[in-house]
Amino acid sequence: MQTESPLHTYDPYAGNALIKGLGPIRTRSELGKLLIELPPKPPPDIASVPRHLRPHMLLRLRDLHLPSAEELRLHESIDLMIRQNYRYMDPAASKTWSLISGEPVQQWKRPGSPAFGAAVEGISGAGKSEAILRCLSTYPQQVIQHKSFLKMANGLQQVTWLSIDVPPSGRATDLAAALMTAWKKATGSTRFDRTLAGVWRNGPQMLEEWRQVASSHFLGLLHLDEIQNFFKLPTVDRRRKRKSGDDPEELSIVEDQCIRWILTLMNTWQIPLLVSGTPDGISALTKRLSNAERIVTSGYHAFTHFTAASNPVFRRLFLAQLSDYQFVAKPIAITDELAQLVWEKTGGVQRLIIALWIAAQRVAFERKTDDLRLDDFRDAADSYLALVQPAVRALCSNDPTRLRRYEDLSPRDNSFWMRFWGDVSHC
């Protein structure tokens, strides 16, 4: 009787040269171990370490990374986008070479080849950008060197992924320059040096030039962070005239050609796109792309802050890990009172929680007694974190009126994507 082969020996992409260098398809358990980062903990004899050295040990805490369940799902979305798109771009298929030829298109779209896109949303400090970069870094190589490759005499330099911040100007010329600069940094290529050195720049032409090179090197995924930079805030005068009960004004787009270009990038040229940004930017983008659902065909991922001190992940996981990083002789116990205080002073924003944990110990180091106290957290919030406290109080209040004072905190309607994925799950 013939037995089935073990599950782990099955390769759904066998024979595709573009996928071979991506490494194995990992389980979530394997990913969790790969993504987590725990900095060195204080030595048992921390009391003997001079005070002036401890801050330098303490600052390693900024490297702490605890992958969330949403981050694991995000990695799965990224991996599906890259591998599935490469399946449609199999170099063994003749039509693939027509697609990446670089000729200006009156280009047909290959039947059955979908566009791949995903969106990641979260307020500043929620950990979305860090999570994306860590997910991308799980691939063995950003650039894969093929010494020999089908139809290429000198082999192929395959670029697995590229990540950039959308420039603050939101304009096509600056976007193209950022893409070209990032490409040079990743590959070492001087292909764009002449264009970047030019005084006169044409944004659309530069974007097309970059696209041709990216296509010919089989770019696996493009990540555009700070997507809100494609849009601009209402004028100061209009914001001053807005009444407290009014809905926030929608952002206006800086240049339509940038949005049109990223759609063409996915739809025509089959380069998967991952966008990330704050709620206002994602909301502005989705309102203009509500009829172009391709932007999230591979996922919508919301990275949230902790909304209460009683949140089990915050209380039992995040603070429990932080408690191991006390560089004082007499550590403070993790109590409900401490949890509530930390939450109130940070709004549950992960980056601010770590900043407060570090700042409180810096306050403690200035005392003669070698311990950590509740008052150290209060003093740290009122000094080191003073500038963010008004926004933190607005976030803790969950009051829409107060939140609207901070454009990147204001909650937006994401029901479109929720409905979209609800419909997909029932298909």
C-alpha positions in Angstrom: 0.0 0.0 0.0 1.4 3.4 -1.0 1.6 5.9 1.7 1.4 9.7 1.3 4.5 11.8 1.4 5.1 13.8 4.6 3.4 17.2 4.5 6.7 19.1 4.9 8.2 17.7 1.7 5.5 19.2 -0.5 6.5 22.4 -2.4 3.7 24.2 -4.1 6.2 26.3 -6.0 8.6 23.6 -7.1 10.7 24.4 -10.1 10.3 28.2 -10.0 13.7 29.8 -9.9 12.4 33.1 -8.5 11.0 31.4 -5.4 14.0 29.1 -4.7 16.0 31.8 -2.9 13.1 32.9 -0.6 13.7 30.2 2.0 11.2 27.9 3.5 7.5 28.6 4.1 7.5 28.9 7.9 4.8 28.0 10.5 3.6 30.8 12.8 5.5 29.2 15.7 8.7 29.3 13.7 8.0 32.9 12.7 7.4 33.9 16.3 10.8 32.6 17.3 12.4 34.3 14.3 10.8 37.7 14.9 11.2 38.1 18.6 14.1 40.0 20.0 15.0 40.0 23.7 17.9 42.3 24.6 20.4 41.3 27.3 18.9 41.4 30.8 20.6 43.1 33.8 23.3 41.0 35.4 22.6 39.5 38.8 25.2 41.9 40.3 23.6 45.0 38.9 24.1 46.8 42.2 27.8 46.7 41.6 27.6 48.3 38.2 28.4 52.0 38.4 25.4 54.3 37.9 26.9 56.2 34.9 27.2 52.9 33.0 23.7 51.6 33.6 21.9 54.0 31.1 24.0 52.6 28.4 22.9 49.1 29.3 19.3 50.2 29.8 19.1 51.7 26.3 19.4 48.3 24.8 15.8 47.9 25.8 14.8 49.9 22.7 15.7 46.7 20.7 12.9 44.7 22.5 10.5 43.3 20.0 7.5 41.1 20.9 5.7 40.0 17.7 1.9 40.3 18.0 -0.6 37.9 16.4 -1.3 40.7 13.9 2.4 40.8 12.9 2.4 37.0 12.3 -0.7 37.4 10.0 1.0 40.3 8.3 4.1 38.1 7.5 1.7 35.6 6.0 0.1 38.2 3.8 3.6 39.4 2.6 4.8 35.9 1.9 1.6 35.0 0.0 1.9 38.2 -2.1 5.6 37.6 -3.0 5.3 33.9 -3.7 2.0 33.9 -5.5 3.0 36.8 -7.7 6.2 34.9 -8.6 4.0 32.0 -9.5 2.3 34.1 -12.2 5.7 35.5 -13.2 7.3 32.1 -13.7 10.4 32.7 -15.9 9.7 29.4 -17.7 6.6 31.0 -19.3 7.2 33.0 -22.4 4.5 35.6 -21.6 6.5 36.6 -18.5 9.3 38.0 -20.7 6.8 40.0 -22.7 5.6 41.6 -19.5 9.0 42.6 -18.2 10.4 43.7 -21.5 10.2 47.3 -20.5 8.5 48.4 -23.6 6.0 51.2 -23.2 2.6 49.6 -22.9 -0.2 49.3 -24.9 0.2 46.2 -22.7 -2.4 43.5 -22.4 -3.1 42.1 -18.9 -2.5 38.4 -18.7 -5.8 36.5 -18.1 -6.0 35.1 -14.6 -3.1 37.1 -13.1 -4.4 39.2 -10.2 -3.0 42.3 -8.7 -1.5 41.9 -5.2 -1.9 44.6 -2.6 -2.2 45.0 1.2 -2.6 47.8 3.7 -1.3 48.3 7.2 -2.8 50.9 9.5 -1.9 52.2 13.0 -1.2 55.3 14.9 2.4 56.5 15.3 4.2 54.3 17.7 2.0 51.2 17.4 4.8 49.3 15.8 3.5 48.9 12.2 6.7 50.0 10.4 9.0 48.0 12.6 6.8 44.9 12.2 6.9 45.3 8.4 10.7 45.7 8.2 11.2 42.7 10.5 8.9 40.6 8.4 10.8 41.5 5.3 14.1 40.8 6.9 13.1 37.2 7.5 14.0 36.5 3.9 17.5 35.2 3.6 18.5 37.9 1.1 16.9 41.1 -0.1 18.9 40.8 -3.3 19.4 37.3 -4.8 22.3 36.8 -7.2 21.6 34.2 -10.0 24.8 33.4 -11.7 22.9 31.9 -14.5 19.3 32.6 -15.4 17.0 31.7 -18.3 17.3 34.1 -21.2 19.9 36.2 -19.4 23.5 35.8 -20.5 25.0 37.5 -17.4 22.6 36.0 -14.9 20.1 38.0 -12.8 20.1 40.2 -9.8 16.6 39.5 -8.3 15.3 42.0 -5.8 13.0 40.4 -3.3 11.6 43.6 -1.7 12.2 47.3 -1.5 10.9 49.6 1.3 10.8 53.4 1.3 9.0 56.2 3.1 6.8 58.3 0.9 8.6 61.7 0.8 7.0 64.5 2.9 6.3 66.5 -0.3 4.1 63.7 -1.7 5.3 64.6 -5.2 6.2 62.3 -8.1 9.7 63.7 -8.6 10.6 63.1 -4.9 8.9 59.7 -4.9 10.9 58.6 -7.9 14.2 59.9 -6.4 13.5 58.0 -3.2 12.8 54.8 -5.1 16.0 55.2 -7.2 18.1 56.0 -4.1 16.8 53.0 -2.3 17.4 50.8 -5.3 21.0 51.9 -5.4 21.5 51.3 -1.7 20.0 47.7 -2.0 21.7 46.6 -5.2 24.8 48.8 -5.6 23.7 49.7 -9.1 24.7 53.1 -10.7 21.8 52.8 -13.1 20.0 55.9 -11.9 23.0 58.1 -11.1 22.7 60.3 -14.2 19.0 60.8 -13.6 19.4 61.7 -10.0 22.2 64.2 -10.8 20.0 66.0 -13.3 18.8 69.5 -12.6 15.6 69.2 -14.5 13.4 66.3 -13.4 10.2 64.9 -14.8 8.4 62.9 -12.2 6.3 60.5 -14.4 9.3 59.8 -16.6 11.5 59.0 -13.6 8.8 56.7 -12.1 8.5 54.8 -15.4 12.3 54.6 -15.7 12.5 53.1 -12.2 9.5 50.7 -13.0 11.3 49.3 -16.0 14.4 48.5 -14.0 12.3 47.0 -11.1 10.3 44.8 -13.5 13.4 43.5 -15.3 14.9 42.5 -11.9 11.6 40.8 -10.8 10.9 43.0 -7.8 9.0 40.8 -5.4 7.3 43.5 -3.3 7.3 47.3 -2.9 6.5 48.7 0.5 5.5 52.4 0.7 5.5 53.7 4.3 4.0 57.0 5.6 1.3 56.8 2.9 -0.3 59.8 4.5 2.4 62.0 2.8 0.5 61.6 -0.5 -2.1 63.9 1.1 -2.1 67.3 2.6 -3.9 68.7 5.6 -6.6 71.4 5.3 -5.3 74.9 5.7 -4.7 76.3 9.2 -7.5 78.8 8.6 -10.0 76.0 7.7 -9.0 74.0 10.7 -9.5 77.0 13.0 -13.0 77.5 11.7 -14.0 73.9 12.3 -16.4 73.5 15.2 -15.9 71.0 17.9 -18.7 68.7 16.8 -17.8 68.7 13.1 -16.4 65.7 11.4 -12.7 65.9 10.5 -12.1 67.2 7.0 -10.7 64.7 4.5 -7.2 65.1 3.4 -6.7 66.3 -0.2 -4.3 64.6 -2.5 -1.0 66.3 -3.4 -0.5 64.8 -6.9 -3.0 62.5 -8.6 -0.3 61.0 -10.8 1.3 59.3 -7.8 -1.9 57.4 -7.0 -2.5 56.5 -10.6 1.1 55.2 -10.9 0.8 52.9 -7.9 -2.4 51.4 -9.3 -0.7 50.9 -12.7 2.2 49.3 -10.9 -0.1 46.6 -9.5 -2.6 46.2 -12.2 -0.5 46.3 -15.3 3.0 45.6 -14.2 2.3 43.0 -11.5 4.5 44.4 -8.8 2.9 43.6 -5.4 2.3 46.7 -3.2 2.2 47.0 0.5 1.2 50.4 1.9 1.3 51.5 5.5 0.4 54.7 7.4 -1.6 56.4 10.0 -5.4 56.3 10.1 -5.9 59.6 8.3 -3.6 58.6 5.4 -5.1 55.1 5.0 -8.6 56.6 5.1 -7.8 59.2 2.5 -6.3 56.5 0.3 -9.2 54.1 0.6 -11.8 56.7 -0.2 -10.1 57.3 -3.5 -9.6 53.6 -4.2 -13.0 52.2 -3.0 -13.7 51.0 -6.5 -10.2 49.6 -6.8 -10.2 46.8 -4.2 -6.9 45.5 -5.5 -5.1 47.6 -2.9 -6.1 45.1 -0.2 -6.6 41.9 -2.1 -4.0 40.3 0.1 -4.9 41.8 3.5 -5.8 44.7 5.7 -3.8 44.8 9.0 -4.6 47.2 11.8 -1.9 47.6 14.5 -3.6 48.9 17.6 -2.4 50.3 20.9 -3.5 48.9 24.2 -6.9 50.4 25.0 -7.0 49.6 28.7 -4.6 48.7 31.5 -6.5 45.5 32.0 -5.7 44.3 28.5 -4.3 40.7 29.0 -1.6 41.1 26.4 -0.5 44.4 28.0 -0.7 43.2 31.6 0.6 39.6 31.3 2.9 39.8 28.3 4.2 43.2 27.6 4.7 44.4 31.2 5.9 41.0 32.3 8.7 41.2 29.8 9.6 44.8 30.7 9.8 43.8 34.4 12.9 41.7 33.5 14.6 44.9 32.5 15.1 46.8 35.7 18.7 48.0 36.1 18.3 48.8 39.8 19.1 46.8 43.0 15.5 46.9 44.2 13.0 46.3 41.3 9.4 47.4 41.4 6.7 44.8 41.4 4.2 44.7 38.5 1.0 45.6 40.2 -2.4 46.8 39.0 -1.5 50.3 40.2 1.7 50.3 38.1 -0.1 48.9 35.1 -2.7 51.7 35.3 -0.1 54.4 35.7 2.0 53.2 32.8 -1.1 53.0 30.6 -2.4 56.5 31.6 1.0 58.1 30.9 1.5 56.4 27.5 -2.0 55.8 26.1 -1.1 52.2 25.6 1.2 53.1 22.7 4.0 50.5 22.6 6.8 52.9 21.7 5.8 55.2 24.5 5.6 52.4 27.0 9.2 51.4 26.4 10.2 55.1 26.4 8.5 55.6 29.8 10.1 52.4 31.2 13.5 53.7 30.2 12.9 57.3 31.4 11.6 56.2 34.8 14.9 54.4 35.5 16.9 57.4 34.4 15.0 59.3 37.0 15.7 56.6 39.6 19.4 56.7 38.8 19.6 60.2 40.1 18.6 59.2 43.6 21.0 57.7 46.2 18.6 54.8 46.9 19.0 52.0 44.3 15.4 51.3 43.6 12.5 52.0 41.2 9.2 53.6 42.4 5.8 54.7 41.1 6.8 58.3 41.5 9.7 57.7 39.1 7.2 56.9 36.3 5.1 60.0 37.1 8.2 62.3 37.1 9.5 60.7 33.9 6.1 61.3 32.2 6.1 65.0 33.4 9.7 65.6 32.2 11.0 63.2 29.4 7.6 62.6 27.9 6.0 66.0 28.7 5.5 66.9 25.0 3.3 63.9 24.2 1.1 64.1 27.3 -1.7 66.2 25.8 -2.0 63.7 22.9 -1.8 60.8 25.4 -4.6 62.2 27.5 -6.7 62.6 24.3 -6.0 59.0 23.3 -6.9 57.7 26.8 -10.2 59.6 26.8 -11.3 58.1 23.5 -13.2 61.3 23.0 -13.6 62.0 19.2 -13.6 65.7 19.8 -10.3 65.6 21.6 -8.8 63.1 19.2 -9.6 65.4 16.2 -7.0 67.8 17.5 -4.4 65.3 16.5 -4.8 64.4 12.8 -2.9 61.1 13.0 -4.8 59.9 16.1 -8.3 60.6 14.8 -10.3 57.4 14.3 -11.5 56.9 10.7 -14.2 54.7 9.2 -12.5 51.5 8.0 -15.8 49.6 7.6 -15.2 49.3 3.9 -12.2 47.0 4.4 -14.0 45.2 7.2 -17.0 44.5 4.9 -14.7 43.6 2.1 -12.8 40.9 4.1 -16.0 39.7 5.7 -17.4 39.1 2.2 -14.2 37.4 1.1 -14.3 35.0 4.1 -17.7 33.8 3.1 -16.8 33.2 -0.5 
